[in-house]
Amino acid sequence: MSDRLRGLILDFDGTIADTERFGHRVSYNLAFAELGLDWSWDEELYGALLSVAGGKERLLHYLTQYRPRLRDDAIADGLIEKIYRAKVGHFARMASAIPFRPGLLRLVQEAHAAGIAVAIATTGSKAGVEAVLRQHEKLPAMIAVIAGNEEVGRKKPAPDVYLWALDRLGLAADDCVAVEDSSIGLRAALAARLMTVVTFSDYTAKEDFTGACAVLSHLGERDKPAQCLRGAKPMNGIVDLAFLQTCLSTSRVP
């Protein structure tokens, strides 16, 4: 069992950037319009749909719960795949305009400079991750591993994507800290035995984050310190390597 931080594994949607609100939801609505569907996902409905991980799974859930009469025909016609492909295209075109969450770039730069491996573990697609990362010319090179939905059969809350990332990094869970924004993601990280810090979003603020080392509004900047909802409090409201090391050294996943 190591007490030294060697790896940082980040969730993507809602953690690296507020992609759910400013990217995915908008992209789904554009895809619906493109395909001539009169569907519209407002923020309240989309917040409810986020309880289901994965884009295609979310679409199936929506059809089952909100459009049951269309469900079987939609599946037979391949409508879910058509919507998802259109949505991915729209997301890729708007990705570079979605800003990183506070403290994200700072923390990744600190980790990279210190020789700490940085990975991304997400239920989203690798292409979508790369599209957002490219808005900063040096950021993609700082990410050692991107574990997307293409790599595993089971999505969060199953731990598979985290286990895949750990395997590619060549690190044990005891060497790493995860950063998540949702209860689904937290459960996946904890199932992989990763100490986890949560930076909640507007969509996830009221979720159950039992087991997290800390629950924070974001990672923090000098001019915008993070607010701590519960758990460990970072000094000056800034999540840095020293804070993550403290989380790793003082808390263990049972």
C-alpha positions as CSV (number, residue, x, y, z in Angstrom):
1,M,0.0,0.0,0.0
2,S,1.5,3.3,-1.2
3,D,1.0,6.7,0.4
4,R,2.5,8.6,-2.5
5,L,0.3,10.1,-5.2
6,R,1.2,8.7,-8.6
7,G,-1.9,9.1,-10.7
8,L,-4.9,11.4,-11.1
9,I,-7.9,10.0,-12.9
10,L,-10.5,12.5,-14.0
11,D,-14.1,12.0,-15.0
12,F,-14.9,14.0,-18.1
13,D,-18.5,15.3,-18.5
14,G,-19.3,17.7,-15.7
15,T,-15.8,17.4,-14.2
16,I,-13.4,18.7,-16.8
17,A,-16.0,21.0,-18.3
18,D,-19.8,21.6,-18.0
19,T,-20.4,19.6,-21.1
20,E,-23.7,18.3,-20.1
21,R,-25.4,21.8,-19.9
22,F,-23.5,23.6,-22.7
23,G,-22.7,20.7,-25.0
24,H,-24.6,17.4,-24.8
25,R,-28.1,18.7,-24.0
26,V,-27.8,21.3,-26.8
27,S,-26.4,18.7,-29.2
28,Y,-29.3,16.2,-28.5
29,N,-31.8,18.9,-29.3
30,L,-30.0,19.8,-32.5
31,A,-30.0,16.2,-33.5
32,F,-33.7,15.9,-32.8
33,A,-34.4,18.9,-35.1
34,E,-32.1,17.5,-37.8
35,L,-34.0,14.3,-37.9
36,G,-37.4,16.0,-37.9
37,L,-38.4,15.0,-34.4
38,D,-40.5,17.3,-32.2
39,W,-38.6,16.3,-29.1
40,S,-37.0,18.8,-26.8
41,W,-34.9,18.2,-23.7
42,D,-35.0,21.1,-21.3
43,E,-32.7,21.4,-18.3
44,E,-35.1,19.8,-15.8
45,L,-35.8,16.8,-18.0
46,Y,-32.1,16.4,-19.0
47,G,-31.1,16.5,-15.3
48,A,-33.5,13.6,-14.7
49,L,-32.1,11.7,-17.7
50,L,-28.6,12.0,-16.3
51,S,-29.5,9.2,-13.9
52,V,-28.8,6.9,-16.8
53,A,-25.1,6.7,-17.9
54,G,-24.3,6.6,-21.6
55,G,-25.8,8.5,-24.5
56,K,-27.5,5.5,-26.3
57,E,-28.7,4.1,-23.0
58,R,-30.2,7.6,-22.1
59,L,-32.0,7.7,-25.4
60,L,-33.5,4.2,-24.8
61,H,-34.5,5.2,-21.3
62,Y,-36.2,8.4,-22.7
63,L,-38.1,6.3,-25.3
64,T,-39.2,3.8,-22.7
65,Q,-40.3,6.3,-20.1
66,Y,-41.5,9.3,-22.1
67,R,-42.3,7.9,-25.6
68,P,-43.4,4.3,-25.0
69,R,-45.6,4.1,-28.1
70,L,-42.6,5.0,-30.3
71,R,-40.1,2.7,-28.6
72,D,-40.3,-0.5,-30.5
73,D,-40.5,1.2,-33.9
74,A,-37.6,3.5,-33.0
75,I,-35.5,0.5,-32.1
76,A,-36.4,-1.4,-35.2
77,D,-35.6,1.6,-37.4
78,G,-32.3,2.2,-35.7
79,L,-33.4,5.7,-34.6
80,I,-31.3,5.6,-31.4
81,E,-28.1,5.1,-33.5
82,K,-29.1,7.8,-35.9
83,I,-29.8,10.4,-33.2
84,Y,-26.6,9.5,-31.4
85,R,-24.5,9.9,-34.6
86,A,-26.0,13.3,-35.3
87,K,-25.5,14.4,-31.7
88,V,-21.9,13.4,-31.7
89,G,-21.3,15.5,-34.8
90,H,-23.0,18.6,-33.3
91,F,-21.1,18.1,-30.1
92,A,-17.7,18.0,-31.9
93,R,-18.5,21.3,-33.6
94,M,-19.3,23.1,-30.4
95,A,-16.7,21.4,-28.1
96,S,-14.0,24.1,-28.4
97,A,-16.4,26.7,-27.0
98,I,-17.1,24.9,-23.7
99,P,-14.9,26.3,-21.0
100,F,-13.0,24.2,-18.5
101,R,-14.3,24.2,-15.0
102,P,-12.3,26.3,-12.5
103,G,-9.0,24.8,-11.4
104,L,-9.0,22.0,-13.9
105,L,-6.2,23.2,-16.2
106,R,-4.2,24.4,-13.2
107,L,-4.3,21.0,-11.5
108,V,-3.5,19.0,-14.6
109,Q,-0.5,21.3,-15.3
110,E,0.7,20.8,-11.7
111,A,0.3,17.1,-11.9
112,H,2.1,16.8,-15.3
113,A,5.0,19.0,-14.1
114,A,5.3,16.8,-11.0
115,G,5.5,13.6,-13.0
116,I,2.1,12.4,-11.9
117,A,0.2,10.5,-14.6
118,V,-3.2,12.0,-15.6
119,A,-5.9,9.9,-17.1
120,I,-9.6,10.5,-18.1
121,A,-12.2,7.8,-17.4
122,T,-15.6,8.5,-18.9
123,T,-18.8,6.9,-20.2
124,G,-18.6,9.3,-23.1
125,S,-16.7,8.8,-26.4
126,K,-13.0,9.4,-26.8
127,A,-13.6,11.6,-29.8
128,G,-15.8,13.9,-27.6
129,V,-13.1,14.1,-25.0
130,E,-10.4,15.0,-27.5
131,A,-12.5,17.7,-29.1
132,V,-12.8,19.5,-25.8
133,L,-9.2,19.0,-24.8
134,R,-8.0,20.5,-28.1
135,Q,-9.1,24.0,-27.1
136,H,-5.8,24.2,-25.1
137,E,-2.9,23.3,-27.4
138,K,-0.7,21.7,-24.7
139,L,-3.4,19.9,-22.7
140,P,-3.8,16.7,-24.9
141,A,-0.2,15.9,-24.4
142,M,-0.6,16.1,-20.6
143,I,-3.2,13.3,-20.6
144,A,-1.5,9.8,-20.5
145,V,-4.7,7.7,-21.0
146,I,-8.2,8.4,-22.2
147,A,-10.6,5.6,-21.1
148,G,-13.8,6.1,-23.0
149,N,-16.9,4.0,-23.6
150,E,-15.3,2.2,-26.5
151,E,-12.9,0.4,-24.1
152,V,-15.3,-1.4,-21.8
153,G,-18.6,-3.3,-21.9
154,R,-20.1,-2.0,-18.8
155,K,-20.5,1.7,-18.1
156,K,-20.5,3.6,-14.7
157,P,-21.5,2.8,-12.0
158,A,-19.6,-0.3,-12.9
159,P,-15.9,0.2,-12.2
160,D,-14.7,-1.1,-15.5
161,V,-13.6,2.1,-17.1
162,Y,-11.5,3.0,-14.0
163,L,-10.0,-0.5,-13.9
164,W,-9.1,-0.2,-17.6
165,A,-7.4,3.2,-16.9
166,L,-5.5,1.8,-13.9
167,D,-4.3,-1.1,-16.0
168,R,-3.1,1.2,-18.8
169,L,-1.3,3.5,-16.4
170,G,0.3,0.5,-14.7
171,L,-0.8,1.8,-11.3
172,A,-2.7,0.4,-8.3
173,A,-5.8,2.2,-7.0
174,D,-3.9,3.0,-3.8
175,D,-1.5,5.2,-5.8
176,C,-4.3,7.3,-7.4
177,V,-7.1,9.8,-6.7
178,A,-10.2,10.1,-8.8
179,V,-12.2,13.3,-9.4
180,E,-15.9,12.9,-10.2
181,D,-19.0,15.1,-10.3
182,S,-21.8,12.6,-9.9
183,S,-23.1,9.8,-7.7
184,I,-22.9,7.4,-10.6
185,G,-19.3,8.3,-11.2
186,L,-18.4,8.2,-7.5
187,R,-19.9,4.7,-7.1
188,A,-17.8,3.6,-10.1
189,A,-14.6,5.1,-8.6
190,L,-15.2,3.6,-5.2
191,A,-15.9,0.2,-6.7
192,A,-12.5,0.4,-8.2
193,R,-11.2,1.3,-4.7
194,L,-10.1,4.8,-5.7
195,M,-10.0,7.6,-3.2
196,T,-12.4,10.2,-4.8
197,V,-12.9,13.9,-4.6
198,V,-16.3,15.2,-5.9
199,T,-16.7,18.5,-7.7
200,F,-20.5,18.7,-8.1
201,S,-22.3,20.5,-10.8
202,D,-25.7,22.2,-10.9
203,Y,-27.2,18.9,-12.1
204,T,-25.6,16.8,-9.4
205,A,-25.4,19.0,-6.3
206,K,-28.2,17.2,-4.4
207,E,-26.9,13.7,-5.1
208,D,-25.6,11.2,-2.5
209,F,-21.8,11.5,-2.3
210,T,-21.3,9.2,0.7
211,G,-17.7,7.8,0.6
212,A,-16.1,10.8,-1.1
213,C,-13.0,12.3,0.6
214,A,-14.3,15.8,-0.1
215,V,-17.4,17.3,-1.9
216,L,-16.5,20.7,-3.4
217,S,-18.1,23.2,-5.8
218,H,-15.0,22.9,-8.1
219,L,-11.2,22.6,-8.0
220,G,-10.6,26.2,-7.1
221,E,-8.6,29.1,-8.4
222,R,-6.8,31.9,-6.4
223,D,-9.5,34.4,-7.5
224,K,-12.3,31.8,-7.2
225,P,-11.9,29.5,-4.2
226,A,-13.9,26.3,-4.0
227,Q,-16.7,25.9,-1.5
228,C,-16.6,22.7,0.6
229,L,-20.0,21.0,1.1
230,R,-18.5,18.3,3.3
231,G,-15.3,16.3,4.0
232,A,-11.8,17.5,3.7
233,K,-11.3,21.3,3.1
234,P,-8.5,22.4,0.8
235,M,-6.4,25.2,2.0
236,N,-7.5,28.6,0.5
237,G,-10.2,26.7,-1.4
238,I,-7.7,25.3,-3.9
239,V,-7.4,21.6,-4.7
240,D,-3.7,21.1,-5.4
241,L,-1.3,18.1,-5.2
242,A,-0.7,18.6,-1.5
243,F,-4.5,18.3,-0.8
244,L,-4.9,15.2,-3.0
245,Q,-1.9,13.7,-1.2
246,T,-3.5,14.4,2.1
247,C,-6.7,12.7,0.9
248,L,-4.7,9.7,-0.2
249,S,-2.7,9.4,3.0
250,T,-5.5,9.9,5.5
251,S,-8.4,8.1,4.0
252,R,-8.8,4.7,2.6
253,V,-11.6,3.1,0.5
254,P,-12.9,0.1,2.5
